[in-house]
């Protein structure tokens, strides 16, 4: 009996990353720019790789608070050290 090939299913996931200065990405929830803001200490954004049927389709970006308000559409945010 051959060992069954395990298919690693690609699923949508959300990661928290530092905002790059000069970036002008739009939040998928509030449609506002996600900017580095030292006054508000907004230093991170949520990046979601969205997969449909195991295929990567797009990236969505969120403010961390907006991702929570949107109901964590791609699961809990994975924080990277
Ligand atoms: Zn937002």
PDB file of the backbone (N, CA, C, O) and the ligand in Angstrom, with CONECT records:
HET     ZN  A 101       1
ATOM      1  N   UNK A   1       0.848  -1.212   0.000  1.00  0.00           N
ATOM      2  CA  UNK A   1       0.000   0.000   0.000  1.00  0.00           C
ATOM      3  C   UNK A   1       0.874   1.248   0.000  1.00  0.00           C
ATOM      4  O   UNK A   1       1.638   1.471   0.939  1.00  0.00           O
ATOM      5  N   UNK A   2       0.767   2.051  -1.032  1.00  0.00           N
ATOM      6  CA  UNK A   2       1.536   3.308  -1.034  1.00  0.00           C
ATOM      7  C   UNK A   2       0.996   4.277   0.011  1.00  0.00           C
ATOM      8  O   UNK A   2      -0.197   4.320   0.311  1.00  0.00           O
ATOM      9  N   UNK A   3       1.898   5.022   0.528  1.00  0.00           N
ATOM     10  CA  UNK A   3       1.477   6.036   1.499  1.00  0.00           C
ATOM     11  C   UNK A   3       0.646   7.105   0.791  1.00  0.00           C
ATOM     12  O   UNK A   3       1.037   7.620  -0.257  1.00  0.00           O
ATOM     13  N   UNK A   4      -0.466   7.417   1.361  1.00  0.00           N
ATOM     14  CA  UNK A   4      -1.329   8.437   0.759  1.00  0.00           C
ATOM     15  C   UNK A   4      -0.606   9.779   0.718  1.00  0.00           C
ATOM     16  O   UNK A   4       0.027  10.208   1.683  1.00  0.00           O
ATOM     17  N   UNK A   5      -0.724  10.403  -0.404  1.00  0.00           N
ATOM     18  CA  UNK A   5      -0.116  11.727  -0.529  1.00  0.00           C
ATOM     19  C   UNK A   5      -0.991  12.725   0.207  1.00  0.00           C
ATOM     20  O   UNK A   5      -2.184  12.866  -0.062  1.00  0.00           O
ATOM     21  N   UNK A   6      -0.368  13.395   1.122  1.00  0.00           N
ATOM     22  CA  UNK A   6      -1.135  14.360   1.912  1.00  0.00           C
ATOM     23  C   UNK A   6      -1.136  15.703   1.202  1.00  0.00           C
ATOM     24  O   UNK A   6      -0.089  16.308   0.973  1.00  0.00           O
ATOM     25  N   UNK A   7      -2.312  16.144   0.867  1.00  0.00           N
ATOM     26  CA  UNK A   7      -2.423  17.443   0.198  1.00  0.00           C
ATOM     27  C   UNK A   7      -2.522  18.522   1.258  1.00  0.00           C
ATOM     28  O   UNK A   7      -3.433  18.530   2.086  1.00  0.00           O
ATOM     29  N   UNK A   8      -1.584  19.412   1.214  1.00  0.00           N
ATOM     30  CA  UNK A   8      -1.596  20.522   2.163  1.00  0.00           C
ATOM     31  C   UNK A   8      -2.540  21.589   1.625  1.00  0.00           C
ATOM     32  O   UNK A   8      -2.239  22.277   0.649  1.00  0.00           O
ATOM     33  N   UNK A   9      -3.654  21.705   2.266  1.00  0.00           N
ATOM     34  CA  UNK A   9      -4.649  22.658   1.794  1.00  0.00           C
ATOM     35  C   UNK A   9      -4.261  24.075   2.173  1.00  0.00           C
ATOM     36  O   UNK A   9      -3.923  24.371   3.319  1.00  0.00           O
ATOM     37  N   UNK A  10      -4.319  24.920   1.192  1.00  0.00           N
ATOM     38  CA  UNK A  10      -3.995  26.314   1.472  1.00  0.00           C
ATOM     39  C   UNK A  10      -5.257  27.040   1.886  1.00  0.00           C
ATOM     40  O   UNK A  10      -6.250  27.082   1.161  1.00  0.00           O
ATOM     41  N   UNK A  11      -5.185  27.605   3.064  1.00  0.00           N
ATOM     42  CA  UNK A  11      -6.357  28.299   3.588  1.00  0.00           C
ATOM     43  C   UNK A  11      -6.019  29.762   3.842  1.00  0.00           C
ATOM     44  O   UNK A  11      -4.864  30.135   4.047  1.00  0.00           O
ATOM     45  N   UNK A  12      -7.058  30.564   3.820  1.00  0.00           N
ATOM     46  CA  UNK A  12      -6.877  31.986   4.076  1.00  0.00           C
ATOM     47  C   UNK A  12      -6.358  32.189   5.483  1.00  0.00           C
ATOM     48  O   UNK A  12      -6.754  31.487   6.414  1.00  0.00           O
ATOM     49  N   UNK A  13      -5.472  33.155   5.628  1.00  0.00           N
ATOM     50  CA  UNK A  13      -4.963  33.437   6.962  1.00  0.00           C
ATOM     51  C   UNK A  13      -4.594  34.910   7.087  1.00  0.00           C
ATOM     52  O   UNK A  13      -4.341  35.603   6.101  1.00  0.00           O
ATOM     53  N   UNK A  14      -4.575  35.344   8.299  1.00  0.00           N
ATOM     54  CA  UNK A  14      -4.298  36.753   8.589  1.00  0.00           C
ATOM     55  C   UNK A  14      -3.032  36.854   9.430  1.00  0.00           C
ATOM     56  O   UNK A  14      -2.833  36.100  10.382  1.00  0.00           O
ATOM     57  N   UNK A  15      -2.189  37.797   9.057  1.00  0.00           N
ATOM     58  CA  UNK A  15      -0.958  38.001   9.812  1.00  0.00           C
ATOM     59  C   UNK A  15      -0.805  39.473  10.154  1.00  0.00           C
ATOM     60  O   UNK A  15      -1.218  40.352   9.397  1.00  0.00           O
ATOM     61  N   UNK A  16      -0.216  39.718  11.287  1.00  0.00           N
ATOM     62  CA  UNK A  16       0.045  41.097  11.678  1.00  0.00           C
ATOM     63  C   UNK A  16       1.449  41.472  11.268  1.00  0.00           C
ATOM     64  O   UNK A  16       2.408  40.764  11.576  1.00  0.00           O
ATOM     65  N   UNK A  17       1.567  42.581  10.577  1.00  0.00           N
ATOM     66  CA  UNK A  17       2.876  43.029  10.106  1.00  0.00           C
ATOM     67  C   UNK A  17       3.040  44.520  10.372  1.00  0.00           C
ATOM     68  O   UNK A  17       2.069  45.262  10.524  1.00  0.00           O
ATOM     69  N   UNK A  18       4.269  44.919  10.420  1.00  0.00           N
ATOM     70  CA  UNK A  18       4.579  46.331  10.640  1.00  0.00           C
ATOM     71  C   UNK A  18       4.252  47.126   9.370  1.00  0.00           C
ATOM     72  O   UNK A  18       4.497  46.675   8.251  1.00  0.00           O
ATOM     73  N   UNK A  19       3.697  48.309   9.577  1.00  0.00           N
ATOM     74  CA  UNK A  19       3.397  49.186   8.454  1.00  0.00           C
ATOM     75  C   UNK A  19       4.693  49.776   7.924  1.00  0.00           C
ATOM     76  O   UNK A  19       5.530  50.251   8.691  1.00  0.00           O
ATOM     77  N   UNK A  20       4.849  49.745   6.627  1.00  0.00           N
ATOM     78  CA  UNK A  20       6.025  50.351   6.022  1.00  0.00           C
ATOM     79  C   UNK A  20       5.736  51.828   5.807  1.00  0.00           C
ATOM     80  O   UNK A  20       4.663  52.195   5.328  1.00  0.00           O
ATOM     81  N   UNK A  21       6.685  52.659   6.158  1.00  0.00           N
ATOM     82  CA  UNK A  21       6.468  54.088   5.964  1.00  0.00           C
ATOM     83  C   UNK A  21       6.358  54.372   4.477  1.00  0.00           C
ATOM     84  O   UNK A  21       7.102  53.825   3.664  1.00  0.00           O
ATOM     85  N   UNK A  22       5.416  55.239   4.141  1.00  0.00           N
ATOM     86  CA  UNK A  22       5.218  55.588   2.741  1.00  0.00           C
ATOM     87  C   UNK A  22       4.206  54.689   2.050  1.00  0.00           C
ATOM     88  O   UNK A  22       3.890  54.889   0.877  1.00  0.00           O
ATOM     89  N   UNK A  23       3.697  53.701   2.775  1.00  0.00           N
ATOM     90  CA  UNK A  23       2.701  52.843   2.140  1.00  0.00           C
ATOM     91  C   UNK A  23       1.353  53.561   2.136  1.00  0.00           C
ATOM     92  O   UNK A  23       1.054  54.347   3.036  1.00  0.00           O
ATOM     93  N   UNK A  24       0.558  53.287   1.133  1.00  0.00           N
ATOM     94  CA  UNK A  24      -0.740  53.949   1.039  1.00  0.00           C
ATOM     95  C   UNK A  24      -1.829  52.923   0.745  1.00  0.00           C
ATOM     96  O   UNK A  24      -2.728  53.154  -0.063  1.00  0.00           O
ATOM     97  N   UNK A  25      -1.722  51.798   1.416  1.00  0.00           N
ATOM     98  CA  UNK A  25      -2.716  50.757   1.215  1.00  0.00           C
ATOM     99  C   UNK A  25      -4.052  51.151   1.842  1.00  0.00           C
ATOM    100  O   UNK A  25      -4.099  51.902   2.816  1.00  0.00           O
ATOM    101  N   UNK A  26      -5.116  50.639   1.274  1.00  0.00           N
ATOM    102  CA  UNK A  26      -6.437  50.929   1.804  1.00  0.00           C
ATOM    103  C   UNK A  26      -6.941  49.761   2.638  1.00  0.00           C
ATOM    104  O   UNK A  26      -6.741  48.594   2.299  1.00  0.00           O
ATOM    105  N   UNK A  27      -7.592  50.105   3.722  1.00  0.00           N
ATOM    106  CA  UNK A  27      -8.194  49.090   4.580  1.00  0.00           C
ATOM    107  C   UNK A  27      -9.426  48.513   3.876  1.00  0.00           C
ATOM    108  O   UNK A  27     -10.263  49.256   3.363  1.00  0.00           O
ATOM    109  N   UNK A  28      -9.525  47.191   3.858  1.00  0.00           N
ATOM    110  CA  UNK A  28     -10.643  46.542   3.170  1.00  0.00           C
ATOM    111  C   UNK A  28     -11.958  46.744   3.914  1.00  0.00           C
ATOM    112  O   UNK A  28     -13.030  46.502   3.361  1.00  0.00           O
ATOM    113  N   UNK A  29     -11.876  47.184   5.165  1.00  0.00           N
ATOM    114  CA  UNK A  29     -13.097  47.356   5.952  1.00  0.00           C
ATOM    115  C   UNK A  29     -13.596  48.796   5.920  1.00  0.00           C
ATOM    116  O   UNK A  29     -14.760  49.039   5.601  1.00  0.00           O
ATOM    117  N   UNK A  30     -12.724  49.756   6.249  1.00  0.00           N
ATOM    118  CA  UNK A  30     -13.171  51.149   6.354  1.00  0.00           C
ATOM    119  C   UNK A  30     -12.783  51.998   5.143  1.00  0.00           C
ATOM    120  O   UNK A  30     -13.195  53.152   5.030  1.00  0.00           O
ATOM    121  N   UNK A  31     -11.987  51.420   4.241  1.00  0.00           N
ATOM    122  CA  UNK A  31     -11.560  52.104   3.015  1.00  0.00           C
ATOM    123  C   UNK A  31     -10.692  53.327   3.279  1.00  0.00           C
ATOM    124  O   UNK A  31     -10.544  54.185   2.409  1.00  0.00           O
ATOM    125  N   UNK A  32     -10.122  53.409   4.471  1.00  0.00           N
ATOM    126  CA  UNK A  32      -9.193  54.492   4.770  1.00  0.00           C
ATOM    127  C   UNK A  32      -7.766  53.993   4.560  1.00  0.00           C
ATOM    128  O   UNK A  32      -7.489  52.794   4.610  1.00  0.00           O
ATOM    129  N   UNK A  33      -6.879  54.944   4.325  1.00  0.00           N
ATOM    130  CA  UNK A  33      -5.489  54.558   4.139  1.00  0.00           C
ATOM    131  C   UNK A  33      -4.910  53.987   5.432  1.00  0.00           C
ATOM    132  O   UNK A  33      -5.225  54.436   6.534  1.00  0.00           O
ATOM    133  N   UNK A  34      -4.069  53.002   5.261  1.00  0.00           N
ATOM    134  CA  UNK A  34      -3.383  52.415   6.405  1.00  0.00           C
ATOM    135  C   UNK A  34      -1.999  53.041   6.441  1.00  0.00           C
ATOM    136  O   UNK A  34      -1.094  52.661   5.698  1.00  0.00           O
ATOM    137  N   UNK A  35      -1.871  54.005   7.324  1.00  0.00           N
ATOM    138  CA  UNK A  35      -0.617  54.748   7.374  1.00  0.00           C
ATOM    139  C   UNK A  35       0.082  54.575   8.706  1.00  0.00           C
ATOM    140  O   UNK A  35      -0.528  54.359   9.753  1.00  0.00           O
ATOM    141  N   UNK A  36       1.374  54.680   8.610  1.00  0.00           N
ATOM    142  CA  UNK A  36       2.177  54.711   9.823  1.00  0.00           C
ATOM    143  C   UNK A  36       1.853  55.999  10.551  1.00  0.00           C
ATOM    144  O   UNK A  36       2.029  57.086  10.000  1.00  0.00           O
ATOM    145  N   UNK A  37       1.385  55.890  11.777  1.00  0.00           N
ATOM    146  CA  UNK A  37       0.984  57.085  12.518  1.00  0.00           C
ATOM    147  C   UNK A  37       1.603  57.068  13.907  1.00  0.00           C
ATOM    148  O   UNK A  37       1.076  56.425  14.814  1.00  0.00           O
ATOM    149  N   UNK A  38       2.728  57.778  14.082  1.00  0.00           N
ATOM    150  CA  UNK A  38       3.415  57.740  15.376  1.00  0.00           C
ATOM    151  C   UNK A  38       2.566  58.284  16.513  1.00  0.00           C
ATOM    152  O   UNK A  38       2.705  57.835  17.651  1.00  0.00           O
ATOM    153  N   UNK A  39       1.683  59.249  16.226  1.00  0.00           N
ATOM    154  CA  UNK A  39       0.855  59.822  17.295  1.00  0.00           C
ATOM    155  C   UNK A  39      -0.131  58.802  17.832  1.00  0.00           C
ATOM    156  O   UNK A  39      -0.359  58.708  19.038  1.00  0.00           O
ATOM    157  N   UNK A  40      -0.702  58.050  16.928  1.00  0.00           N
ATOM    158  CA  UNK A  40      -1.686  57.059  17.367  1.00  0.00           C
ATOM    159  C   UNK A  40      -1.030  55.715  17.684  1.00  0.00           C
ATOM    160  O   UNK A  40      -1.693  54.767  18.104  1.00  0.00           O
ATOM    161  N   UNK A  41       0.271  55.655  17.476  1.00  0.00           N
ATOM    162  CA  UNK A  41       0.998  54.403  17.666  1.00  0.00           C
ATOM    163  C   UNK A  41       0.443  53.296  16.773  1.00  0.00           C
ATOM    164  O   UNK A  41       0.446  52.115  17.120  1.00  0.00           O
ATOM    165  N   UNK A  42      -0.026  53.726  15.624  1.00  0.00           N
ATOM    166  CA  UNK A  42      -0.484  52.728  14.660  1.00  0.00           C
ATOM    167  C   UNK A  42       0.736  52.244  13.897  1.00  0.00           C
ATOM    168  O   UNK A  42       1.226  52.917  12.990  1.00  0.00           O
ATOM    169  N   UNK A  43       1.208  51.094  14.268  1.00  0.00           N
ATOM    170  CA  UNK A  43       2.436  50.592  13.673  1.00  0.00           C
ATOM    171  C   UNK A  43       2.244  49.273  12.951  1.00  0.00           C
ATOM    172  O   UNK A  43       3.141  48.789  12.260  1.00  0.00           O
ATOM    173  N   UNK A  44       1.093  48.715  13.116  1.00  0.00           N
ATOM    174  CA  UNK A  44       0.893  47.415  12.483  1.00  0.00           C
ATOM    175  C   UNK A  44      -0.369  47.419  11.625  1.00  0.00           C
ATOM    176  O   UNK A  44      -1.273  48.236  11.804  1.00  0.00           O
ATOM    177  N   UNK A  45      -0.394  46.499  10.711  1.00  0.00           N
ATOM    178  CA  UNK A  45      -1.552  46.290   9.858  1.00  0.00           C
ATOM    179  C   UNK A  45      -1.769  44.790   9.788  1.00  0.00           C
ATOM    180  O   UNK A  45      -0.880  43.996  10.099  1.00  0.00           O
ATOM    181  N   UNK A  46      -2.951  44.428   9.378  1.00  0.00           N
ATOM    182  CA  UNK A  46      -3.259  43.010   9.225  1.00  0.00           C
ATOM    183  C   UNK A  46      -3.271  42.689   7.736  1.00  0.00           C
ATOM    184  O   UNK A  46      -3.998  43.305   6.955  1.00  0.00           O
ATOM    185  N   UNK A  47      -2.465  41.728   7.367  1.00  0.00           N
ATOM    186  CA  UNK A  47      -2.389  41.299   5.975  1.00  0.00           C
ATOM    187  C   UNK A  47      -3.037  39.920   5.866  1.00  0.00           C
ATOM    188  O   UNK A  47      -2.670  38.985   6.577  1.00  0.00           O
ATOM    189  N   UNK A  48      -4.000  39.819   4.966  1.00  0.00           N
ATOM    190  CA  UNK A  48      -4.697  38.543   4.795  1.00  0.00           C
ATOM    191  C   UNK A  48      -4.430  37.995   3.403  1.00  0.00           C
ATOM    192  O   UNK A  48      -4.695  38.660   2.401  1.00  0.00           O
ATOM    193  N   UNK A  49      -3.915  36.805   3.348  1.00  0.00           N
ATOM    194  CA  UNK A  49      -3.815  36.096   2.081  1.00  0.00           C
ATOM    195  C   UNK A  49      -5.092  35.289   1.933  1.00  0.00           C
ATOM    196  O   UNK A  49      -5.389  34.411   2.744  1.00  0.00           O
ATOM    197  N   UNK A  50      -5.839  35.598   0.891  1.00  0.00           N
ATOM    198  CA  UNK A  50      -7.152  34.984   0.733  1.00  0.00           C
ATOM    199  C   UNK A  50      -7.079  33.869  -0.305  1.00  0.00           C
ATOM    200  O   UNK A  50      -6.677  34.077  -1.449  1.00  0.00           O
ATOM    201  N   UNK A  51      -7.479  32.686   0.134  1.00  0.00           N
ATOM    202  CA  UNK A  51      -7.501  31.523  -0.750  1.00  0.00           C
ATOM    203  C   UNK A  51      -8.939  31.074  -0.955  1.00  0.00           C
ATOM    204  O   UNK A  51      -9.731  31.050  -0.013  1.00  0.00           O
ATOM    205  N   UNK A  52      -9.266  30.725  -2.175  1.00  0.00           N
ATOM    206  CA  UNK A  52     -10.572  30.145  -2.471  1.00  0.00           C
ATOM    207  C   UNK A  52     -10.322  28.813  -3.151  1.00  0.00           C
ATOM    208  O   UNK A  52      -9.639  28.743  -4.173  1.00  0.00           O
ATOM    209  N   UNK A  53     -10.877  27.762  -2.580  1.00  0.00           N
ATOM    210  CA  UNK A  53     -10.673  26.398  -3.099  1.00  0.00           C
ATOM    211  C   UNK A  53      -9.194  26.066  -3.252  1.00  0.00           C
ATOM    212  O   UNK A  53      -8.786  25.449  -4.236  1.00  0.00           O
ATOM    213  N   UNK A  54      -8.391  26.483  -2.266  1.00  0.00           N
ATOM    214  CA  UNK A  54      -6.978  26.162  -2.287  1.00  0.00           C
ATOM    215  C   UNK A  54      -6.142  27.011  -3.212  1.00  0.00           C
ATOM    216  O   UNK A  54      -4.944  26.775  -3.366  1.00  0.00           O
ATOM    217  N   UNK A  55      -6.762  27.994  -3.829  1.00  0.00           N
ATOM    218  CA  UNK A  55      -6.007  28.864  -4.730  1.00  0.00           C
ATOM    219  C   UNK A  55      -5.943  30.266  -4.162  1.00  0.00           C
ATOM    220  O   UNK A  55      -6.937  30.805  -3.676  1.00  0.00           O
ATOM    221  N   UNK A  56      -4.754  30.846  -4.233  1.00  0.00           N
ATOM    222  CA  UNK A  56      -4.597  32.214  -3.768  1.00  0.00           C
ATOM    223  C   UNK A  56      -5.313  33.144  -4.732  1.00  0.00           C
ATOM    224  O   UNK A  56      -5.105  33.066  -5.943  1.00  0.00           O
ATOM    225  N   UNK A  57      -6.153  34.021  -4.205  1.00  0.00           N
ATOM    226  CA  UNK A  57      -6.868  34.951  -5.074  1.00  0.00           C
ATOM    227  C   UNK A  57      -6.488  36.407  -4.851  1.00  0.00           C
ATOM    228  O   UNK A  57      -6.436  37.179  -5.808  1.00  0.00           O
ATOM    229  N   UNK A  58      -6.223  36.793  -3.624  1.00  0.00           N
ATOM    230  CA  UNK A  58      -5.889  38.198  -3.386  1.00  0.00           C
ATOM    231  C   UNK A  58      -5.334  38.398  -1.981  1.00  0.00           C
ATOM    232  O   UNK A  58      -5.355  37.510  -1.129  1.00  0.00           O
ATOM    233  N   UNK A  59      -4.835  39.619  -1.791  1.00  0.00           N
ATOM    234  CA  UNK A  59      -4.412  40.043  -0.454  1.00  0.00           C
ATOM    235  C   UNK A  59      -5.366  41.139  -0.001  1.00  0.00           C
ATOM    236  O   UNK A  59      -5.694  42.040  -0.773  1.00  0.00           O
ATOM    237  N   UNK A  60      -5.803  41.063   1.228  1.00  0.00           N
ATOM    238  CA  UNK A  60      -6.602  42.140   1.800  1.00  0.00           C
ATOM    239  C   UNK A  60      -5.856  42.706   3.002  1.00  0.00           C
ATOM    240  O   UNK A  60      -5.227  41.976   3.769  1.00  0.00           O
ATOM    241  N   UNK A  61      -5.942  44.012   3.144  1.00  0.00           N
ATOM    242  CA  UNK A  61      -5.260  44.693   4.248  1.00  0.00           C
ATOM    243  C   UNK A  61      -6.283  45.351   5.152  1.00  0.00           C
ATOM    244  O   UNK A  61      -7.308  45.857   4.694  1.00  0.00           O
ATOM    245  N   UNK A  62      -5.995  45.337   6.429  1.00  0.00           N
ATOM    246  CA  UNK A  62      -6.906  45.914   7.419  1.00  0.00           C
ATOM    247  C   UNK A  62      -6.111  46.649   8.478  1.00  0.00           C
ATOM    248  O   UNK A  62      -4.959  46.318   8.760  1.00  0.00           O
ATOM    249  N   UNK A  63      -6.761  47.672   9.069  1.00  0.00           N
ATOM    250  CA  UNK A  63      -6.263  48.163  10.340  1.00  0.00           C
ATOM    251  C   UNK A  63      -6.536  47.046  11.348  1.00  0.00           C
ATOM    252  O   UNK A  63      -7.538  46.341  11.228  1.00  0.00           O
ATOM    253  N   UNK A  64      -5.662  46.877  12.334  1.00  0.00           N
ATOM    254  CA  UNK A  64      -5.909  45.812  13.311  1.00  0.00           C
ATOM    255  C   UNK A  64      -7.291  45.912  13.965  1.00  0.00           C
ATOM    256  O   UNK A  64      -7.970  44.903  14.155  1.00  0.00           O
ATOM    257  N   UNK A  65      -7.698  47.139  14.307  1.00  0.00           N
ATOM    258  CA  UNK A  65      -9.005  47.282  14.962  1.00  0.00           C
ATOM    259  C   UNK A  65     -10.142  47.002  13.982  1.00  0.00           C
ATOM    260  O   UNK A  65     -11.194  46.502  14.378  1.00  0.00           O
ATOM    261  N   UNK A  66      -9.931  47.324  12.704  1.00  0.00           N
ATOM    262  CA  UNK A  66     -10.976  47.073  11.711  1.00  0.00           C
ATOM    263  C   UNK A  66     -11.123  45.576  11.452  1.00  0.00           C
ATOM    264  O   UNK A  66     -12.226  45.092  11.195  1.00  0.00           O
ATOM    265  N   UNK A  67     -10.024  44.851  11.520  1.00  0.00           N
ATOM    266  CA  UNK A  67     -10.105  43.410  11.308  1.00  0.00           C
ATOM    267  C   UNK A  67     -10.983  42.776  12.378  1.00  0.00           C
ATOM    268  O   UNK A  67     -11.779  41.880  12.098  1.00  0.00           O
ATOM    269  N   UNK A  68     -10.824  43.256  13.608  1.00  0.00           N
ATOM    270  CA  UNK A  68     -11.667  42.773  14.689  1.00  0.00           C
ATOM    271  C   UNK A  68     -13.111  43.180  14.489  1.00  0.00           C
ATOM    272  O   UNK A  68     -14.026  42.393  14.732  1.00  0.00           O
ATOM    273  N   UNK A  69     -13.317  44.422  14.043  1.00  0.00           N
ATOM    274  CA  UNK A  69     -14.688  44.891  13.812  1.00  0.00           C
ATOM    275  C   UNK A  69     -15.354  44.117  12.681  1.00  0.00           C
ATOM    276  O   UNK A  69     -16.566  43.902  12.689  1.00  0.00           O
ATOM    277  N   UNK A  70     -14.555  43.706  11.721  1.00  0.00           N
ATOM    278  CA  UNK A  70     -15.103  42.947  10.598  1.00  0.00           C
ATOM    279  C   UNK A  70     -15.444  41.520  11.009  1.00  0.00           C
ATOM    280  O   UNK A  70     -16.027  40.770  10.227  1.00  0.00           O
ATOM    281  N   UNK A  71     -15.083  41.143  12.231  1.00  0.00           N
ATOM    282  CA  UNK A  71     -15.425  39.809  12.726  1.00  0.00           C
ATOM    283  C   UNK A  71     -14.381  38.762  12.408  1.00  0.00           C
ATOM    284  O   UNK A  71     -14.709  37.588  12.237  1.00  0.00           O
ATOM    285  N   UNK A  72     -13.114  39.176  12.326  1.00  0.00           N
ATOM    286  CA  UNK A  72     -12.016  38.237  12.027  1.00  0.00           C
ATOM    287  C   UNK A  72     -12.348  37.310  10.852  1.00  0.00           C
ATOM    288  O   UNK A  72     -12.379  36.090  11.008  1.00  0.00           O
ATOM    289  N   UNK A  73     -12.596  37.900   9.670  1.00  0.00           N
ATOM    290  CA  UNK A  73     -13.088  37.096   8.531  1.00  0.00           C
ATOM    291  C   UNK A  73     -12.163  35.966   8.098  1.00  0.00           C
ATOM    292  O   UNK A  73     -12.618  34.995   7.493  1.00  0.00           O
ATOM    293  N   UNK A  74     -10.884  36.078   8.398  1.00  0.00           N
ATOM    294  CA  UNK A  74      -9.962  35.012   7.972  1.00  0.00           C
ATOM    295  C   UNK A  74      -9.294  34.344   9.166  1.00  0.00           C
ATOM    296  O   UNK A  74      -8.167  33.856   9.080  1.00  0.00           O
ATOM    297  N   UNK A  75     -10.017  34.335  10.280  1.00  0.00           N
ATOM    298  CA  UNK A  75      -9.494  33.666  11.459  1.00  0.00           C
ATOM    299  C   UNK A  75      -8.649  34.596  12.300  1.00  0.00           C
ATOM    300  O   UNK A  75      -8.415  35.746  11.930  1.00  0.00           O
ATOM    301  N   UNK A  76      -8.187  34.088  13.448  1.00  0.00           N
ATOM    302  CA  UNK A  76      -7.397  34.929  14.344  1.00  0.00           C
ATOM    303  C   UNK A  76      -6.094  35.384  13.693  1.00  0.00           C
ATOM    304  O   UNK A  76      -5.486  34.674  12.892  1.00  0.00           O
ATOM    305  N   UNK A  77      -5.697  36.587  14.067  1.00  0.00           N
ATOM    306  CA  UNK A  77      -4.468  37.142  13.503  1.00  0.00           C
ATOM    307  C   UNK A  77      -3.264  36.412  14.084  1.00  0.00           C
ATOM    308  O   UNK A  77      -3.141  36.255  15.299  1.00  0.00           O
ATOM    309  N   UNK A  78      -2.385  35.972  13.201  1.00  0.00           N
ATOM    310  CA  UNK A  78      -1.158  35.333  13.650  1.00  0.00           C
ATOM    311  C   UNK A  78      -0.085  36.395  13.821  1.00  0.00           C
ATOM    312  O   UNK A  78       0.271  37.112  12.887  1.00  0.00           O
ATOM    313  N   UNK A  79       0.408  36.468  15.024  1.00  0.00           N
ATOM    314  CA  UNK A  79       1.439  37.469  15.305  1.00  0.00           C
ATOM    315  C   UNK A  79       2.810  36.843  15.095  1.00  0.00           C
ATOM    316  O   UNK A  79       3.103  35.759  15.599  1.00  0.00           O
ATOM    317  N   UNK A  80       3.619  37.530  14.360  1.00  0.00           N
ATOM    318  CA  UNK A  80       4.968  37.047  14.127  1.00  0.00           C
ATOM    319  C   UNK A  80       5.917  37.805  15.039  1.00  0.00           C
ATOM    320  O   UNK A  80       5.752  39.011  15.226  1.00  0.00           O
ATOM    321  N   UNK A  81       6.894  37.138  15.605  1.00  0.00           N
ATOM    322  CA  UNK A  81       7.816  37.799  16.538  1.00  0.00           C
ATOM    323  C   UNK A  81       8.652  38.874  15.841  1.00  0.00           C
ATOM    324  O   UNK A  81       9.477  39.525  16.481  1.00  0.00           O
TER     325      UNK A  81
HETATM  326 ZN    ZN A 101      -9.734  50.321   8.661  1.00  0.00          ZN
END
